[in-house]
Amino acid sequence: MSPDLQSRSYYLFDPSGVRPIRPTGLRATAQIEWSDSGEVRAVHAVGHVLASNPGAGPGGFVLVSSRSD
């Protein structure tokens, strides 16, 4: 991960609550929808945060902040 991404704060929201996590990596996929004329119609992005301490829950979502207060 880049130094900029490493310097941010990451919080996992899942059924057990909210807690800070330290990512070990990020995995993302982008899908681009093209029109018949070759213009970009839409871009869809899906990503996953890889962390060594995410918890044992069924999953959740991650809030990323450039502030650490």
C-alpha positions as CSV (number, residue, x, y, z in Angstrom):
1,M,0.0,0.0,0.0
2,S,1.1,3.5,-0.7
3,P,2.3,5.7,2.2
4,D,-0.8,7.9,1.7
5,L,-3.1,5.0,2.2
6,Q,-1.1,3.7,5.1
7,S,-1.4,7.0,6.9
8,R,-5.2,7.0,6.9
9,S,-7.5,5.6,9.7
10,Y,-9.7,2.6,8.9
11,Y,-12.8,1.6,10.9
12,L,-14.7,-1.6,10.5
13,F,-18.5,-1.4,11.0
14,D,-20.0,-4.9,11.5
15,P,-22.7,-6.5,13.7
16,S,-20.5,-6.4,16.8
17,G,-19.9,-2.6,16.6
18,V,-17.2,-0.3,15.3
19,R,-13.5,-0.8,15.8
20,P,-10.3,0.5,14.2
21,I,-8.4,-1.9,11.9
22,R,-5.0,-1.8,10.2
23,P,-5.2,-3.0,6.6
24,T,-2.6,-5.3,5.2
25,G,-3.8,-4.6,1.7
26,L,-6.6,-3.5,-0.6
27,R,-8.2,-5.4,-3.4
28,A,-10.5,-3.6,-5.9
29,T,-12.2,-4.3,-9.1
30,A,-13.7,-1.8,-11.6
31,Q,-16.2,-2.6,-14.2
32,I,-16.7,-0.1,-17.1
33,E,-19.9,0.0,-19.1
34,W,-19.4,1.2,-22.7
35,S,-22.0,2.6,-25.0
36,D,-22.3,1.4,-28.6
37,S,-20.6,4.6,-29.7
38,G,-17.5,3.8,-27.4
39,E,-18.3,6.3,-24.6
40,V,-18.1,5.3,-21.0
41,R,-21.7,4.9,-19.8
42,A,-20.9,4.0,-16.1
43,V,-18.1,2.8,-13.8
44,H,-18.8,0.4,-11.0
45,A,-16.2,-0.3,-8.3
46,V,-16.1,-3.0,-5.7
47,G,-13.4,-3.4,-3.1
48,H,-12.2,-5.4,-0.1
49,V,-10.0,-4.3,2.7
50,L,-7.6,-7.1,3.8
51,A,-6.7,-6.9,7.5
52,S,-4.9,-9.1,10.0
53,N,-7.4,-8.1,12.8
54,P,-10.8,-7.8,11.2
55,G,-12.8,-9.9,13.7
56,A,-14.7,-13.1,13.2
57,G,-18.0,-11.6,12.1
58,P,-19.9,-12.1,8.8
59,G,-18.5,-9.0,7.3
60,G,-19.3,-5.4,7.2
61,F,-18.1,-2.2,5.7
62,V,-15.0,0.0,6.2
63,L,-14.9,3.8,6.7
64,V,-11.6,5.4,5.7
65,S,-10.6,8.8,7.1
66,S,-7.7,11.0,6.6
67,R,-8.1,12.2,10.1
68,S,-7.0,10.1,13.2
69,D,-8.9,11.9,16.0
